[in-house]
């Protein structure tokens, strides 16, 4: 089943669903390099100079976008039907619902459980200066209002990031849709697949972000998670000024509409309104309910990495190889087949690099090898970490970049197609271990402690 035309082909929700589905079917995840967005740019990566290549990438992204008037056609049921179609009907001891998260994807892959995303991206066509941070407030306004009037279980988190998404926002507006209620396709799937007394698990990233409310259930988010702090988008600063100067912009700060509060972060945050439907479904169908909460996307990553290490060791297959993955350049099937420890990171930025450094420093001597995938977003954005710094961070573990031409990154779009192939060349692997026992993971998540940033709670 093809994804609906209104859904971005190259996003955290669609990318991680496809990666998890491949793992549950024990297939390599090779889809990323064949996506609609990557196709033209990947093919031209070695033939074009960087300026033309990044322009081609932006044009490819614009072709994913729908016309503003077509926002009214967004159908959460169609998206939900596509999601459940990816997984098949194999029974599962739990089903995860909620925030996009790469570490969660690896946990689900090990446990053999599906994940149903709360958020999906609808790219809307625009043609504007990336530093126009107010024009998008009017983009598709009438169509968005009409959509929300007919879809009370939906809310829009419209996001504009002129830093990390600089190439794309010239051609499209980011309309992230969050489900406030369960689509019928999700309900039917949970009832059909979840084992008796199974767990309906809410994946709850509690991160919030400054925004401006445009109308009821429609907010406009200032910037996004990445190399800059939230306050730097609104207030500016040395890093913003330097970046804008490098880009040849006429100003040295951005001018967003005044903020009037915070909302769940557009891409990663969990909208708590969905919890009521999860509670109702669990009560009605006799399932258990649990919440897995963490304060930021990467907060869960060390927990999952350590869980993998302990599981491998308990199975008689200890691992001394780490795979650090960025954004949707993931390969859970390969990690399982090669007994590799996955550490998921949001982007190729300095904060994510610090997470990797901190993890390796705290486990000095535990790894002999560290592999790194780098998602190519095409711009040397404020706060990005050059490829050489990723290599330096992993030097003690014989670190190497997978599929990445360090001299061309972050505009090395061919890496999107190469990384999976190159992982399988490094180690073709064997059959994965039997699934991680759910009780094994449950015992360790319950035992994290009250002061740990990751919390498991049961109802």
N, C-alpha and C positions, 0 to 999 in steps of 0.2 A: 504494500500500500504506500503510495507516494504521500509525502507531507503536503498539507494544504498550501496553495500558492501564496497565501498571505503570511506564512510563517517563514522567518529567516532560516536559510539552509546552513548558516555558518555562525551558530550562536551556542552559548553554554547549554541551554536546555536541549536543543536538537542534537548537538554534538555529543553530549554526555549520554543522552538516551540511546543513540546509535552505538556508542562505545560499550555501554552496559549490555545492550541487546546482543552484540557480538560475543561478549564474554559469556552470557547465559547460554548462548548457542554453541560455545566453544569454537568460535571463529576469530581469526585475526581482525583487528579493526583497521581497515584500509580505506574506509570511505572518505576520510577527510580530504585527501588530495584530489578526489574526484567530484567534489562538491561544485555546485553551480558557480559560486564565487571564485574558488581557487582556479578553476580550469584555465581560463585565458591567461591569467597572470602567471600561474605556475609554468605554463608552456613557454612564456616569453622571458622567464627569469634570467636566463643566461644570454639572451640575445639583445636585450634592451639596456641602455644606460639607466641608472637609478631613477632619474627624474621622469623618464617616459614609463618606466615600470610601475612606479607608484601611481602615476596617472591612470595606467591601464587597470590597476587593482581597484582604484576608486570607481572607475567606470563600470567594472564588473560588479562592484557592490551596488551601484545605482540600479543595475538591471534586476537585482533582487527585490527592489522596492515596489510597492503598489502605489497607485495614484491616490492622492488625498481623499477623493470621493469614495474610493473602494474600502475605506476603513469601516464603513457600515456593514460590509460583508464578512467581517471577522466573526468566526463561529467557534466558540470554545469546545463545543461538542465534536466538531470535525477534528480539532487538534487532539482532543482526548482519544478519539477513535484511532487516530494515527499512532499515538503513543502506545496504547495497549496492543495494537497489532504488531508492534516490533518484538514483543516478548513471547508470544505464544501462551499456551494454557497450562504450562507445568505448575503443579502445586508448590506453594511456598509457605514457610513458617511465619513470615512477616512480609508486609508490603510497606515501603517507604513512600511518603507523600510530602512534597513541600519544596524547600529551597534547593537550588542548583548547587552542587558542590562536588569537586573532583575526588576528594577523599571519601565522601559518601559513596561515590560510584565504585571505588575500589572495595569498600566494605560490602556493598551489595553484591558485587561480582564474586567475592569470596564466599559469601553466605548463600548465593544462588537466589537472591530475592529481587523483584522489580522495584523500580522507582518511578513514581508518577509526578512530574514537575508541576509546581503551582504557577510558574512564570514562563511566558514565551514571548519572543520578540517579533513584532510586526514592523518591518522597515517601510517608511513612508517617503515617497519621492519628494525631494527638494533640490534646489540649485542655488546655493547661497555661500557667502563668505563663512568659513568655519568660526570666525570670531564674532559673528552676529548671534549673540546669545539671547536675544529677545524675539527675533523673528519667528522662531519655532513655537512660541506661545500661541501664535495664530494659525499654525499649520494644522490643517484638517479639523479645525475647531468645530465646525458645524457637523461634520460627519462623526466626530468623536462623541459629541453630545447625543446624536441620534443613536449611535451604537449603545451607549450606556443606558439610554432610556429603554432600550429593548433587551438589554442584558444586565439585569440587576445583580447577577452573581459575578460581575467583572469590574475591575478597576484599572485605570491606566496610569502607569508611571512613565511619563515622557522624560527622556534623559538627553542631555546635551553635554558632551565632553569634547571641548575643542583642543584638548591636549592629546590624550592617548588615541582617541578616535578621530583625529584631525583629518585623515584622508577620507573617511567615510561620511562625516557630517557635511561635507560639501555637496553630497549627492542624496543623502537620506536622513530622515529624522528617526530617532529610536523610540518607538512606542512599545514599551514593555507592558504586557497584559498580565495581571495577577488574578487568579481565581479566588473569589470570596466564598464560593460554594462548590461542591463536588459536581462535576458533570455526570450525567447518567452513565456514560461509558466507563468512567472510573468506578462508580458504585457497582455496576454490573460485573466489572472485572474483579474487583476485590471480593465480592460475594462468590464468584466462580472459582477463584484461584487460591484464596487464603485458606489454609488448613483450619479445621475446627480448633477453637481456642488460640488461633494465630494472633499476631500483633499488628494492629494498624499504627504505624510509627510516623509521627510528624517530625520532619527534618526542619528545625527552626533556627535559622541564622538570625539573631536578634539585632544585627547591625542596622542602624538608621542613618539618614543623610538629610542635609538641609534641602528644602524644597519650597516651591510657591504653589499654593492651591489655585488651580484654574477654574474648577467647578467641582461639584460633589463627585467624589470618586475619580478625579483626574488631577494629578499633581505634576509639576514640572521640576525635575531634579537638576541641580547645579553641579555638573561634573560627575565623576564616578570613581570607584575604587581603582587605584593604580599607583602612579608615582608621586602624586600630589595629595596633600591633606585636603579635607573638605573646606577648611577656612581659606585656603589659598585660591580657590576658584572665585570666591566673593571678594576677598580682601587683597589679592595679589601678593607680591613679595618678590625677592631677588630671583628666585627660580622661574617664576612666571615671566618676569620682565626679560630675563635672559633668553628664555625659550621664544617669546614673541619677537625679540630682536633677531634671533637666528632665522625665524620664519619670514622675516621681512614685513611683519605686521606694522600698521601705522600707530598702534597704541601699545602700552606696556602693561596693561591689565585688562581683565574682562569686565563687562557690565551686564550682570544678570539681573533679572527682576528682583525686587526685595523679597527676602525669605519671610515666611510666616509660620515656620515650624519645621518639624522633621517627620519623615515617613520611613517605612521599611525601605532599605536601599533597593534601587530599581531592579538590579540583576540578581543580587544574592539574598536579599532580605525576605523574611517570611511575613505574610499578612495574616495576623492572628484570627481574622474573621472566619477563616477556613476551618479552624479548630472545632467550631460548633457542629459542622456537618460530620467531621471525623468522629466526634463523640457520639453523635446520634447513630451513625452507621454501626459503630462498635456495639453500642447498647442494643440496637435492634437485631443485629445478627449474631450476638453472643461472642464477639471478638474481644481481645484485650486491647487496651490503648496505652501508648507510651509516647513520650516526647524526648527528642534528642536536641538539646539546645547548645549553641556556642555563639560567642560574641562577634566573630568575624570569620570570613570564609576559611582562612588558613589555620584558625585555632584548632580545627578538628584534625588537621593533617598529621601532626606528630603522634596523635593518639592512634590513628589507623596504621601508620608506619610501624609503631611499636607493637600493635596487635598482630600485624603480619609477621614481625620478627619472632614473637613468642609462639605463634601458631606454627611457623616453619620449624622452629626448634623442637616443639613438642611432637611434631610429626616425623622427626628424625632427618629433617632436611634443612639444617640451619643455613642462613644466607648471609653473605658478606658483600652483597652487591646492592647498591641503592639506585633507584631510578627517580630523579627529580623531574617532574613534568610541569609545564606551564599551560594554563588555560585549557583548551580542548585538544592539545597535542598529547593525548593519553593513549595507553595501550594496556588495559587491564588483562586481556587474554594473555599477552606476552609475559606480564609480570607473574601471573599464576603459573604459566607453563615453565618458566625458568627459575622459579623460586626467588624472585627479585622483590625487594622491599620498595613500595611506592611512596613517594613523598610529593603530594600535589601542591602546586603553588599557583596563585591566581594569574600573574603575568610576569614578563621579563623585566621587572622593575626592582629598584633598590630595596623596598620593603620586603619583597618576596625573596630576594637574594639574602637578606638578613635572616629570614626564617630558615633557609637552607644552612647558612653558616652556623646559626644557633643550634640547629639539630645535630650537625656534624661535630661541633665543639663539645656538646653534651655527651656525645657517644664516641669520643676519641678512641680510635683503634678498633672500632666495631666493624668498619667497612674497608675492604681492599679495593673496591671499584665504585665509582659514581658516574652515572650517565645523566645527561641533561638534555631535555627537549626544550626548544625555545619557539614560542608562537610568534610568527612574524606579523606585526601590526603596521610596519612600513614607515614609521617616523621615529626620529630620535627625540622622543617626547621628554618633557621635564620629569626627571626622576627615573628614567629608564636606566638599566644596568648594561653596559657594553659586554659583548661576548667574552672579551678577555677577562672580565671580572668574574664571570661564572666559572671559567676555567681555573682561575686563581683560587677560587673558593674550594674547589674539589681537587686541587693538585695533590694533596696528601693521599687521596684515594684513587690515584691514576684517573683523574677525571677526564671526560671527553664529551663534546657536544655531539648529539645524534642527528645526522642528516643536515647539519647547519654549516653553511659557509660563513665563518666568522667575519670575513672581510665584507660581506654583503648584508649581514643581519643589522637592523631589523627589517630590511627590505628583501630578505632572501625568501621569497614566497615559495620557491621550489621545496624548501624544507617541509612544508605542509604535506607534500606527497612523499618525501624521502624518509621521514623519520621512522615510520612504521616498517618500511622495507629494510632500513639499515639496522633496526633492532633485531629483526629476524636473521640478518646476516651475522650480527655479533653472536647470537646464540639462538639456534632454531628451536631449542626447548624440547620438552616431551609432553606427555599428558599432564594436565594440572592435577594437583592433589585432590582427593575427595573434598567436597565442600566443607568450609569451616563450620563446625557445629554451632548452631545458633546459641546454645547454652554457654559455649566457650566464650563467645563475644559478649553475651549478656552479663556473665559473671564479671568480666573485666570492666565493662562500661558502668555497671552498678558500683564497682569498687574505686571509681576515680576520686572520690572524696568531695566533701562539701566546698572546699576551697579551690577546686579545679575549675578552670574556665568552661570545660565541657560538662554538661549535666544530663544524666539520664533520669527521667522521672516516669513513674507508672501510676495509672489511675485505678 
